Amino acid sequence: MKEHLIKWSESIIPWLLSSGIKVIVIIIGSFILSKILKRIIERAIRVTVLSKNYVTEEDEKKRENTLIRIFSGIIKTVIFSIAIMMILSEFGLKIGPILAGAGIVGLAVGFGGQYLIRDIISGLFIIIENQYRVGDVVNFDGVKGTVEDISLRVTILRDIDGTVHHVPHGQIKIVSNTSKYFARVNINLAVAYDSDIEKVISVINKVGEELADDTFWKEYIIKAPQYLRIEDFADSAIIFKVLGETQALKQADVAGEFRKRIKTAFDKEGIEMPFPQIVINKSKEK
């Protein structure tokens, strides 16, 4: 037993002093190189992404952070793949046959690989065209949620229920971005037929202007919610269309506050907001 330990120590100690140190240097060097290149990429993207008149500072940061995350991920994958190969060679494994085997496997799954290539190419166009960024709220053919992460192959969404969706880029046909640059408050108000139309319009515009002047809400509102047109004559009400513009992702909050205020204002002014009713006439028994 003692002889085996002596032989083992005689073989392992020289390896630790040569290849072992190299492995440690490779691991530490990979982490350091990854951090350095990430900072270089971050600075380069911050400089190269140009500001535009219609883009807010928040939108610009979203764009920059998305590009930083994607390119940093690519660099990290390349660095650690090379590091793993170098470590395996230090353990005495021949890299050539491994790479050759990987090529054979790649040919064997070539049919499936074309889907991977399709996803990557689609992902490149999504990134180049700036269709959406991390933090945007998007809709992919019925799947709606906040973009939590983007890689070259997939986009990760989290919907309002907290469910996480992994969407391959090659399967995305239509992208609906509800949070790019600005959003709209789009509200239909039902008012009774016997209401004074001009009075209703005046109250709507007044409530919208007061909301836009409010110290809390004014930073979120680009254009105050205002009367646009009479949208429809429904069965029991006249439908008024109200439209306004807000900062991205703030339309629901502004619309909710506007509805609350308009209900209070209508009650104060005696403007009725009707609701569907059913009248039942009971026949008299003879």
C-alpha positions as CSV (number, residue, x, y, z in Angstrom):
1,M,0.0,0.0,0.0
2,K,2.8,2.3,0.9
3,E,4.6,1.6,-2.3
4,H,1.5,2.4,-4.3
5,L,1.2,5.8,-2.5
6,I,4.8,6.5,-3.2
7,K,4.4,5.7,-7.0
8,W,1.2,7.7,-7.2
9,S,2.8,10.7,-5.5
10,E,5.8,10.4,-7.7
11,S,3.5,10.6,-10.8
12,I,1.0,13.2,-9.6
13,I,3.4,15.7,-8.0
14,P,5.3,16.4,-11.3
15,W,2.0,16.7,-13.2
16,L,0.7,19.2,-10.6
17,L,3.9,21.2,-10.8
18,S,3.6,21.4,-14.6
19,S,0.2,20.7,-16.1
20,G,-1.7,21.4,-12.9
21,I,-0.3,24.9,-12.7
22,K,-1.1,25.4,-16.4
23,V,-4.7,24.3,-15.7
24,I,-5.0,26.8,-12.9
25,V,-3.5,29.6,-15.1
26,I,-5.9,28.7,-17.9
27,I,-9.0,28.9,-15.6
28,I,-7.9,32.2,-14.0
29,G,-6.8,33.6,-17.3
30,S,-10.1,32.8,-18.9
31,F,-12.1,34.6,-16.2
32,I,-9.8,37.6,-16.3
33,L,-9.9,37.8,-20.1
34,S,-13.7,37.4,-20.1
35,K,-14.0,40.3,-17.7
36,I,-11.6,42.5,-19.6
37,L,-13.3,41.8,-23.0
38,K,-16.7,42.4,-21.4
39,R,-15.6,45.9,-20.3
40,I,-14.1,46.7,-23.7
41,I,-17.3,45.6,-25.4
42,E,-19.4,47.6,-23.0
43,R,-17.4,50.8,-23.6
44,A,-17.3,50.2,-27.4
45,I,-21.1,49.8,-27.6
46,R,-21.8,52.8,-25.3
47,V,-19.7,54.9,-27.8
48,T,-20.9,53.5,-31.1
49,V,-24.7,53.5,-30.4
50,L,-25.7,56.9,-31.6
51,S,-28.5,59.0,-30.0
52,K,-31.6,59.9,-32.1
53,N,-34.0,62.7,-31.6
54,Y,-37.0,60.5,-31.0
55,V,-35.2,58.0,-28.7
56,T,-35.3,58.6,-24.9
57,E,-32.4,58.0,-22.6
58,E,-34.1,54.9,-21.3
59,D,-34.6,53.5,-24.8
60,E,-31.0,54.1,-25.6
61,K,-29.8,52.3,-22.4
62,K,-32.1,49.3,-23.3
63,R,-30.5,49.1,-26.7
64,E,-27.0,49.3,-25.3
65,N,-27.6,46.8,-22.5
66,T,-29.2,44.3,-25.0
67,L,-26.2,44.5,-27.3
68,I,-23.7,44.2,-24.4
69,R,-25.5,41.1,-23.1
70,I,-25.5,39.4,-26.5
71,F,-21.9,40.1,-27.5
72,S,-20.6,39.4,-24.0
73,G,-22.4,36.0,-24.1
74,I,-20.8,35.2,-27.4
75,I,-17.3,36.1,-26.2
76,K,-17.7,34.2,-23.0
77,T,-18.8,31.1,-24.8
78,V,-15.8,31.2,-27.2
79,I,-13.3,31.9,-24.4
80,F,-14.5,29.1,-22.1
81,S,-14.8,26.6,-25.1
82,I,-11.2,27.2,-25.9
83,A,-10.2,27.0,-22.2
84,I,-12.0,23.6,-21.9
85,M,-10.1,22.3,-24.9
86,M,-6.8,23.5,-23.5
87,I,-7.5,21.9,-20.1
88,L,-8.5,18.6,-21.7
89,S,-5.2,18.6,-23.6
90,E,-3.3,19.0,-20.3
91,F,-5.1,15.9,-19.0
92,G,-3.6,14.0,-21.9
93,L,-6.7,13.9,-24.1
94,K,-6.1,14.4,-27.8
95,I,-8.3,17.3,-29.1
96,G,-8.1,16.3,-32.8
97,P,-10.2,13.2,-32.6
98,I,-12.7,15.0,-30.3
99,L,-13.1,17.8,-32.9
100,A,-13.3,15.3,-35.7
101,G,-16.0,13.4,-33.8
102,A,-17.9,16.6,-33.3
103,G,-17.8,17.2,-37.0
104,I,-19.2,13.8,-37.8
105,V,-22.0,14.3,-35.2
106,G,-22.6,17.7,-36.8
107,L,-23.1,16.1,-40.2
108,A,-25.4,13.5,-38.6
109,V,-27.7,16.1,-37.2
110,G,-27.3,18.4,-40.2
111,F,-31.1,18.4,-40.8
112,G,-31.7,19.6,-37.3
113,G,-28.8,22.1,-37.6
114,Q,-30.6,24.0,-40.3
115,Y,-33.2,25.0,-37.7
116,L,-30.4,26.3,-35.5
117,I,-28.9,28.3,-38.3
118,R,-32.3,29.7,-39.1
119,D,-32.8,30.8,-35.4
120,I,-29.3,32.4,-35.4
121,I,-29.8,34.3,-38.6
122,S,-33.3,35.5,-37.5
123,G,-31.7,36.6,-34.2
124,L,-29.1,38.6,-36.0
125,F,-31.7,40.5,-37.9
126,I,-33.7,41.2,-34.7
127,I,-30.6,42.6,-33.1
128,I,-29.5,44.7,-36.1
129,E,-32.9,46.1,-36.8
130,N,-33.5,46.8,-33.1
131,Q,-36.9,45.2,-33.2
132,Y,-37.0,44.9,-29.4
133,R,-34.7,45.1,-26.4
134,V,-34.3,43.6,-22.9
135,G,-37.1,45.1,-20.8
136,D,-39.5,45.7,-23.7
137,V,-43.1,44.3,-23.6
138,V,-43.7,42.3,-26.8
139,N,-46.2,40.0,-28.4
140,F,-45.2,37.0,-30.5
141,D,-48.2,35.5,-32.2
142,G,-50.2,35.5,-29.0
143,V,-47.4,35.0,-26.5
144,K,-47.0,38.3,-24.7
145,G,-44.6,39.3,-21.9
146,T,-41.5,41.2,-20.8
147,V,-38.3,40.4,-22.6
148,E,-35.9,39.1,-19.8
149,D,-33.1,37.9,-22.0
150,I,-32.0,37.7,-25.7
151,S,-29.4,35.4,-27.2
152,L,-28.6,34.8,-30.9
153,R,-31.0,31.7,-30.8
154,V,-33.9,32.5,-28.4
155,T,-35.8,35.2,-26.6
156,I,-37.0,34.7,-23.1
157,L,-40.3,36.2,-22.1
158,R,-42.0,36.4,-18.7
159,D,-45.8,37.0,-19.0
160,I,-48.0,38.8,-16.5
161,D,-48.7,35.4,-14.7
162,G,-45.0,34.9,-14.2
163,T,-44.7,32.1,-16.7
164,V,-41.4,32.1,-18.6
165,H,-41.6,31.4,-22.4
166,H,-38.5,30.4,-24.5
167,V,-39.2,31.5,-28.1
168,P,-36.7,30.4,-30.8
169,H,-36.1,33.3,-33.2
170,G,-36.8,31.2,-36.3
171,Q,-40.4,30.7,-35.1
172,I,-41.2,34.4,-34.7
173,K,-43.4,35.6,-37.6
174,I,-44.8,38.8,-36.2
175,V,-43.3,41.0,-33.5
176,S,-45.6,43.5,-31.8
177,N,-43.6,45.8,-29.5
178,T,-45.9,47.7,-27.1
179,S,-43.1,49.7,-25.4
180,K,-40.9,51.2,-28.1
181,Y,-40.3,54.9,-27.8
182,F,-43.9,55.8,-26.7
183,A,-47.4,54.4,-26.1
184,R,-51.0,55.5,-26.5
185,V,-53.9,55.8,-24.1
186,N,-56.9,54.5,-26.2
187,I,-60.2,54.6,-24.4
188,N,-63.8,54.3,-25.4
189,L,-66.3,56.1,-23.1
190,A,-70.0,55.2,-23.2
191,V,-72.4,58.1,-22.5
192,A,-76.2,58.2,-22.5
193,Y,-78.0,59.5,-25.6
194,D,-79.7,62.4,-23.8
195,S,-76.3,63.8,-22.7
196,D,-75.1,67.2,-24.0
197,I,-72.3,66.3,-26.4
198,E,-70.4,69.5,-26.2
199,K,-70.5,69.3,-22.4
200,V,-69.2,65.7,-22.5
201,I,-66.3,66.8,-24.8
202,S,-65.5,69.7,-22.5
203,V,-65.4,67.5,-19.4
204,I,-63.2,64.9,-21.2
205,N,-60.7,67.5,-22.3
206,K,-60.6,69.2,-18.9
207,V,-59.9,65.9,-17.1
208,G,-57.2,65.0,-19.5
209,E,-55.5,68.4,-19.2
210,E,-55.7,68.3,-15.4
211,L,-54.1,64.8,-15.4
212,A,-51.3,66.0,-17.7
213,D,-50.6,68.9,-15.3
214,D,-50.6,66.8,-12.2
215,T,-47.2,66.8,-10.5
216,F,-47.0,63.0,-10.3
217,W,-48.4,62.1,-13.7
218,K,-47.0,64.8,-16.0
219,E,-43.6,63.1,-16.4
220,Y,-45.3,60.1,-17.9
221,I,-47.7,61.9,-20.2
222,I,-46.5,63.2,-23.6
223,K,-49.9,64.3,-24.9
224,A,-52.9,64.7,-22.6
225,P,-55.9,62.3,-23.2
226,Q,-58.3,64.3,-25.3
227,Y,-61.6,63.8,-27.2
228,L,-60.9,62.5,-30.7
229,R,-64.3,61.6,-32.3
230,I,-67.6,60.0,-31.7
231,E,-66.7,56.4,-32.3
232,D,-70.1,54.7,-32.5
233,F,-73.8,54.8,-31.7
234,A,-74.3,51.7,-29.6
235,D,-77.6,50.2,-28.5
236,S,-77.8,52.3,-25.3
237,A,-75.0,54.8,-25.5
238,I,-72.9,57.1,-27.6
239,I,-69.3,56.0,-27.7
240,F,-66.6,58.7,-27.4
241,K,-63.0,57.9,-28.5
242,V,-60.3,59.4,-26.2
243,L,-56.7,59.3,-27.2
244,G,-53.4,60.4,-25.6
245,E,-49.7,59.6,-25.6
246,T,-47.5,58.4,-22.7
247,Q,-44.0,57.2,-22.0
248,A,-43.4,53.6,-22.9
249,L,-45.1,51.0,-20.5
250,K,-47.1,53.8,-18.7
251,Q,-50.2,53.7,-20.8
252,A,-52.1,51.3,-18.6
253,D,-51.3,53.3,-15.4
254,V,-52.3,56.6,-17.1
255,A,-55.5,55.1,-18.6
256,G,-56.5,53.7,-15.2
257,E,-56.1,57.1,-13.5
258,F,-58.0,58.8,-16.3
259,R,-60.9,56.4,-16.0
260,K,-61.1,57.0,-12.2
261,R,-61.1,60.8,-12.7
262,I,-63.5,60.8,-15.6
263,K,-66.0,58.7,-13.5
264,T,-65.8,61.2,-10.7
265,A,-66.1,64.2,-13.1
266,F,-69.1,62.6,-14.9
267,D,-70.9,62.0,-11.6
268,K,-70.3,65.6,-10.5
269,E,-71.6,67.0,-13.8
270,G,-74.6,64.6,-13.9
271,I,-73.4,62.8,-17.1
272,E,-74.7,59.3,-17.2
273,M,-72.6,56.3,-18.2
274,P,-75.3,53.7,-19.1
275,F,-74.9,50.0,-18.8
276,P,-76.9,47.2,-20.5
277,Q,-80.3,46.6,-19.0
278,I,-83.1,44.1,-19.6
279,V,-86.7,45.1,-18.9
280,I,-89.1,42.3,-18.2
281,N,-92.8,42.9,-18.6
282,K,-94.9,40.6,-16.6
283,S,-98.3,39.9,-18.2
284,K,-101.4,40.2,-16.0
285,E,-103.2,37.0,-15.2
286,K,-106.8,37.0,-16.1
